[in-house]
Amino acid sequence: MAKDGAEIIESGHAAIGPTALKAPTIRLPKILRDPFFVLASTVLTAVFLMALFADLIYPTDPLDMVAMPFLWPGDEPEFPLGSDQLGRDLAAGIVHGSRASLLVGFASALMGLLIGTTVGSVAGYFGGKVDLALVRLTEIFQTMPTILLIVVILAIGDPSVWLIALSIGLASWPMIARLSRAEFMRLRGADFVVAARGLGYGTPRIILSEILPNALPTITVAASVLVANGILLESAVSFLNLGDPNVVSWGSLIGAGRTEIRTEWYLSGLPGLCIVFTVLSLNIMGDRLTDILNPRSALRG
Amino acid sequence: MQALRVARRTILQSLPTMIGIILVTFFLLQIMPGDAVDAIVGMSGSASLETVAQLREAYGLDQSLLQQLAHYVMGVATLNFGISINYNAPVLDIILERLPSSLLLMLTAFVLALTSGVIIGWAMAAFASRWPDRLLTSFTLLLYSSPNFWVGLMIIVLFSAKLQWLPSGGAETIGASLTGWDWFADRLSHLILPASALAAFFVAIYARLTRAAMLEVLGQEYMRAAAAKGLHPMLLQFRHGLRNALIPVTTVAGLHLGNLFGGAVVVETVFNWPGLGRLTMDALAARDTPVLLGVLLLTSIVVIALNILIDWIVAWLDPRIAR
């Protein structure tokens, strides 16, 4: 079968052969010819570098007042993205803000992955009553409005980056749990699992070192969506002024610019664009990874 | 008869979820710093130790955890969610006063998202892998990646500040005692922007779902059979294609209702919409725990009720499920 496929591709190449001879070009790998993928990886690399070297790019505190208030982007070359009502440099805020957004995005995703995979794998592997109980638990957390649950958890303690990440993780694990449950249900009857059981492996070992590595690709793809989701939720939390007031984040910049939205709309607009591009890139990555790991979904559309 | 059976089954199924949510809110109440008495004492300024002890007794806070839980569950069962510290009124009354306007916003956004999502998704499937599909896919991906409050702010800039077509906040023009058609038009003009901001994200979800479901259906045997017997393409697309594609879309739509409610909380603060969102923010600022947990509990109940409704709709779309 595979040979037939290869032959079809070969003959296909032969058909376009003459034109290909005229202009010999270096063929990039397929993934690099996808403009969306290139855009996404460029954006993500830039944001990572920004977060990593924020202190080098803008050594001063982004909350310092350094410029005339209400400079529009491009007014002063020293402040390329303008300044806010207190004369704080918007560019510095955006560069430093990337830290909180990425940190919370990844930490909350890790949290969600940990809870979700644990619940999902146990439910999927054991089935029966355990499964029923854990599915109910998942449903409980899926029913409660996400933001409200986060807000209530934040009311428990002082807002810090870590509490925010924890609350977002606690509110967003059901998606991962459903996914890994389905994977574990699919794999628990597979030959290699039956063989492992026959060899007398213990249950934890079968779950962790036999099934989990095989379920991991699917879960990894979902993780990129989880990070994107975490960044969106973090921005909402800090927009609502529930974040740490001493930490700049893209969401808090949008919230701070809100009072001047009718005239100085760039103050909220530009940090928002940063969120959109970062989240968009993560979502594109997720989509492309799905196509790579599961070629059939690419064929279907 | 059939509808009744579906109703009984879905209500029975959602009971454990309901109980679970009550347990979670009780647990959250326990780990909140300070209790109702601390808050009351804090409001009144000063109180002797005896008064504090008396208050604790009156509120049942001196009892064991299990007794408190029983007390709490009984309260919820009789729709008694406690007394708001901030407003000094029953939590249920305060929430029910704000709930209709939140529900109006949320359901408008839901209907808007579902209809436009299904239309966009259907168009994407109909033009699969051609340029309209690619264009719409990029568009939905963009919607899917934008925070709803930011979309809200940006459409305020465009439609309210620059074009001055629509009002930027509130639920109606204050002080203008309008009636009949004018009243309706006024309410509608206030509803359009917040509902669109809230719907944007979900348009993308439903469009992508519809596209996948539609492509799945289009590949089915009965579609080929229907085409072979010479059915009009439009009838084929809508009655045979879309109706079947809508079943998975409607089911999944219910899963997102919780998120939609959460999104409404944020969008409401952007548009000064007088709903549960602002109540939540006020309660948070005033450390009004009963109201905070009451909102969480009641919105969860609403989400469960709406899911039961959706189960009915799915059973109507696909009579096989009801059996």
Interface residues (C-beta under 8 A of the other chain):
Chain A: R136 L137 E139 I140 Q142 T143 M144 P145 T146 I147 L148 L149 V151 V152 I153 L154 A155 I156 G157 A228 L232 S235 A236 F239 L240 L242 G251 I254 R258 I261 R262 T263 W265 S268 G269 G272 I275 V276 F277 V279 L280 N283 I284 D287 R300 G301
Chain B: P16 T17 G20 I21 V24 L28 I31 M32 P33 A125 A128 S129 L141 L142 Y144 S145 S146 P147 N148 F149 W150 L153 M154 I156 V157 S160 A161 S168 R211 A212 L215 E216 L255 G258 N259 F261 G262 G263 V265 V266 T269 V270 T280 M281 L284 R287 T289 L292 L293 V295 L296 T299 S300 V303 I304 N307
